[in-house]
Amino acid sequence: MKAYELLFIIAPSTDEETRANTMNRIQGIITSAEGSVDNVDEWGKRKLAYEINGLTDGVYTLIDFHADPAEVAELDRVLRISDVVVRHMIVKRTDRE
């Protein structure tokens, strides 16, 4: 298992239930192949660096996790097609093997 970090942004107008469902789906993908979620850090509503699809604010969430590269590819695919997630970025953490 390799260490990764996921940062994703959701529109602030999204309701709490939809945010929770998105988080559960992400955690389900990570843990489906014996991966583990190490830390979830909800940063809350913050100003975006630039306007995205008419949005100037977003709700940020940072997740540290361990998973196989195949599961990370699946997670990336799911986040790309998700209508709820505005932007996401997955980074391999070499300092946390």
Secondary structure, 3 states (H helix, E strand, C coil): CEEEEEEEEECCCCCHHHHHHHHHHHHHHHHCCCCEEEEEEEEEEEEEEEEECCEEEEEEEEEEEEECHHHHHHHHHHHHHCCCEEEEEEEECHHHC
